[in-house]
Amino acid sequence: MATKQRDIVQVKNPVTQRYVKIDRTEGRIISHKKSEGPYKGVPVARKSKK
């Protein structure tokens, strides 16, 4: 049985200074991190150049 791969990235919340995981296919926040530092194995979203 094949599982659907979701496009998940992490970004830093500038207000709380903590990382949050975002599902880009649905546009939803999945979870937020209580401890400091980024999630392991989750790519950090970068700003796109215009």
Order of alpha helices (4+ residues) and beta strands (2+ residues): beta-beta-beta
